[in-house]
Amino acid sequence: MLHVLLHMVESKEPVTSEAMAGYLGTNAVVVRRTMAGLRDAGLVRSEKGHGGGWVVARAPSEISLGDVYVALGSPTLFAIGNRNENPNCLVEKAVNASLGETLKEAEAMVVSRLHSISLADVANTVGSEMEEFKRVMSRGFKDV
């Protein structure tokens, strides 16, 4: 969704669910469901009618990656960890106990960092890299 939000930040017009689905390689229905969570969090709004679509509801500098993470339901950050909170297997219990606290600490650090990065920060990085790409392209890859 950050990909989509950055396109929305750059767009001067509302972005349709169909266009977003194209960016993500998914179905527009999936996009609308996901955008509903962002809308409920006040990060985006939809505009109906001809020329309608989705727009960023606040300044990009006021939206953190943490805000987006929370609006998306705080999905699991790590693919390792407890698969079963109350396992019967003693080995799985030991693994859960060993990893549990470490993963909680790591997740807290990641989420804290996400809250310190704004959409504007990421958009500025994209803009800088795009300018460098254009500069290199204009020289025909002579110094690449």
DRENDO-1510 file (C-alpha; in Angstrom, 1 decimal, always signed):
<recs>
REC; n; res; u; v; w
REC; 1; MET; +0.0; +0.0; +0.0 .
REC; 2; LEU; +2.9; +2.3; +0.5 .
REC; 3; HIS; +3.6; +2.0; -3.3 .
REC; 4; VAL; +0.0; +3.1; -4.0 .
REC; 5; LEU; +0.1; +5.9; -1.5 .
REC; 6; LEU; +3.3; +7.3; -3.0 .
REC; 7; HIS; +1.6; +7.3; -6.5 .
REC; 8; MET; -1.3; +9.1; -4.9 .
REC; 9; VAL; +1.1; +11.7; -3.3 .
REC; 10; GLU; +2.6; +12.3; -6.8 .
REC; 11; SER; -0.8; +12.4; -8.6 .
REC; 12; LYS; -2.5; +15.8; -9.0 .
REC; 13; GLU; -5.8; +13.9; -9.6 .
REC; 14; PRO; -7.7; +11.2; -7.7 .
REC; 15; VAL; -6.4; +7.7; -8.4 .
REC; 16; THR; -8.9; +5.0; -9.2 .
REC; 17; SER; -9.0; +1.6; -7.6 .
REC; 18; GLU; -8.5; +0.1; -11.1 .
REC; 19; ALA; -5.3; +2.1; -11.6 .
REC; 20; MET; -4.0; +1.0; -8.1 .
REC; 21; ALA; -4.9; -2.6; -8.9 .
REC; 22; GLY; -2.6; -2.3; -12.0 .
REC; 23; TYR; +0.3; -0.9; -9.9 .
REC; 24; LEU; -0.1; -3.8; -7.5 .
REC; 25; GLY; -1.0; -6.6; -9.9 .
REC; 26; THR; -4.2; -7.4; -8.0 .
REC; 27; ASN; -8.0; -6.9; -8.3 .
REC; 28; ALA; -9.7; -3.5; -7.8 .
REC; 29; VAL; -12.0; -5.1; -5.2 .
REC; 30; VAL; -9.0; -6.0; -3.1 .
REC; 31; VAL; -7.7; -2.5; -3.4 .
REC; 32; ARG; -11.1; -1.0; -2.3 .
REC; 33; ARG; -11.2; -3.2; +0.8 .
REC; 34; THR; -7.7; -2.3; +1.8 .
REC; 35; MET; -8.3; +1.4; +1.1 .
REC; 36; ALA; -11.4; +1.3; +3.3 .
REC; 37; GLY; -9.1; +0.7; +6.3 .
REC; 38; LEU; -6.9; +3.6; +5.3 .
REC; 39; ARG; -10.0; +5.8; +4.9 .
REC; 40; ASP; -11.3; +4.8; +8.3 .
REC; 41; ALA; -8.0; +5.9; +9.8 .
REC; 42; GLY; -8.3; +9.3; +8.0 .
REC; 43; LEU; -5.3; +8.7; +5.8 .
REC; 44; VAL; -7.2; +8.7; +2.5 .
REC; 45; ARG; -10.6; +9.7; +1.2 .
REC; 46; SER; -12.6; +8.8; -1.9 .
REC; 47; GLU; -14.2; +11.1; -4.3 .
REC; 48; LYS; -17.2; +9.9; -6.3 .
REC; 49; GLY; -18.3; +10.6; -9.8 .
REC; 50; HIS; -16.6; +11.3; -13.0 .
REC; 51; GLY; -12.9; +12.0; -12.3 .
REC; 52; GLY; -13.3; +10.5; -8.9 .
REC; 53; GLY; -11.0; +8.1; -7.1 .
REC; 54; TRP; -8.8; +8.1; -4.0 .
REC; 55; VAL; -6.7; +10.9; -2.6 .
REC; 56; VAL; -4.4; +11.3; +0.3 .
REC; 57; ALA; -6.4; +13.0; +3.1 .
REC; 58; ARG; -3.6; +14.7; +4.9 .
REC; 59; ALA; -0.2; +16.2; +4.1 .
REC; 60; PRO; +2.3; +13.5; +3.4 .
REC; 61; SER; +4.5; +14.9; +6.1 .
REC; 62; GLU; +1.7; +14.2; +8.6 .
REC; 63; ILE; +1.3; +10.5; +7.7 .
REC; 64; SER; +3.8; +8.1; +9.1 .
REC; 65; LEU; +4.6; +4.6; +7.8 .
REC; 66; GLY; +3.5; +3.6; +11.3 .
REC; 67; ASP; +0.1; +5.2; +10.7 .
REC; 68; VAL; -0.3; +3.1; +7.5 .
REC; 69; TYR; +0.9; -0.1; +9.4 .
REC; 70; VAL; -1.8; +0.5; +12.1 .
REC; 71; ALA; -4.5; +1.3; +9.6 .
REC; 72; LEU; -3.8; -2.0; +7.8 .
REC; 73; GLY; -4.4; -3.9; +11.0 .
REC; 74; SER; -0.8; -4.1; +12.3 .
REC; 75; PRO; +0.0; -7.2; +10.2 .
REC; 76; THR; +2.6; -9.7; +11.4 .
REC; 77; LEU; +6.1; -8.3; +10.7 .
REC; 78; PHE; +8.1; -11.5; +11.0 .
REC; 79; ALA; +7.6; -14.9; +9.3 .
REC; 80; ILE; +9.2; -16.7; +12.2 .
REC; 81; GLY; +7.7; -17.1; +15.6 .
REC; 82; ASN; +4.8; -18.7; +17.3 .
REC; 83; ARG; +2.5; -20.6; +14.9 .
REC; 84; ASN; +0.5; -21.9; +17.8 .
REC; 85; GLU; +0.1; -19.9; +21.1 .
REC; 86; ASN; -0.7; -23.0; +23.1 .
REC; 87; PRO; +1.1; -25.9; +21.6 .
REC; 88; ASN; +1.0; -29.4; +23.1 .
REC; 89; CYS; +4.5; -30.2; +21.9 .
REC; 90; LEU; +7.2; -29.6; +24.4 .
REC; 91; VAL; +9.7; -28.6; +21.7 .
REC; 92; GLU; +7.3; -26.1; +20.2 .
REC; 93; LYS; +6.7; -24.7; +23.7 .
REC; 94; ALA; +10.5; -24.2; +24.2 .
REC; 95; VAL; +10.9; -22.6; +20.8 .
REC; 96; ASN; +8.0; -20.2; +21.6 .
REC; 97; ALA; +9.5; -19.3; +24.9 .
REC; 98; SER; +12.9; -18.7; +23.4 .
REC; 99; LEU; +11.7; -16.5; +20.5 .
REC; 100; GLY; +8.7; -14.8; +22.0 .
REC; 101; GLU; +10.2; -12.0; +23.9 .
REC; 102; THR; +12.9; -11.3; +21.3 .
REC; 103; LEU; +10.4; -11.0; +18.6 .
REC; 104; LYS; +8.2; -8.7; +20.7 .
REC; 105; GLU; +11.2; -6.4; +21.3 .
REC; 106; ALA; +12.2; -6.4; +17.6 .
REC; 107; GLU; +8.6; -5.7; +16.5 .
REC; 108; ALA; +8.4; -2.8; +18.9 .
REC; 109; MET; +11.6; -1.3; +17.5 .
REC; 110; VAL; +10.4; -1.7; +13.9 .
REC; 111; VAL; +7.0; -0.1; +14.7 .
REC; 112; SER; +8.7; +2.7; +16.5 .
REC; 113; ARG; +10.9; +3.4; +13.5 .
REC; 114; LEU; +7.9; +3.2; +11.1 .
REC; 115; HIS; +6.2; +6.0; +13.2 .
REC; 116; SER; +9.3; +8.2; +12.7 .
REC; 117; ILE; +9.3; +8.0; +8.9 .
REC; 118; SER; +6.7; +10.0; +6.9 .
REC; 119; LEU; +5.3; +9.5; +3.5 .
REC; 120; ALA; +7.0; +12.8; +2.6 .
REC; 121; ASP; +10.3; +11.3; +3.6 .
REC; 122; VAL; +9.9; +8.3; +1.3 .
REC; 123; ALA; +8.5; +10.5; -1.5 .
REC; 124; ASN; +11.6; +12.7; -1.3 .
REC; 125; THR; +13.8; +9.7; -1.6 .
REC; 126; VAL; +11.9; +8.6; -4.7 .
REC; 127; GLY; +12.1; +12.0; -6.1 .
REC; 128; SER; +15.9; +12.2; -5.6 .
REC; 129; GLU; +16.4; +8.8; -7.1 .
REC; 130; MET; +14.2; +9.7; -10.1 .
REC; 131; GLU; +16.3; +12.8; -10.7 .
REC; 132; GLU; +19.5; +10.7; -10.7 .
REC; 133; PHE; +17.9; +8.2; -13.1 .
REC; 134; LYS; +16.9; +11.0; -15.5 .
REC; 135; ARG; +20.4; +12.5; -15.3 .
REC; 136; VAL; +22.0; +9.1; -16.2 .
REC; 137; MET; +19.5; +8.5; -18.9 .
REC; 138; SER; +20.1; +11.9; -20.5 .
REC; 139; ARG; +23.8; +10.9; -20.9 .
REC; 140; GLY; +23.0; +7.6; -22.4 .
REC; 141; PHE; +24.6; +5.5; -19.6 .
REC; 142; LYS; +28.1; +6.8; -20.5 .
REC; 143; ASP; +29.3; +6.7; -16.9 .
REC; 144; VAL; +27.3; +3.7; -15.6 .
</recs>
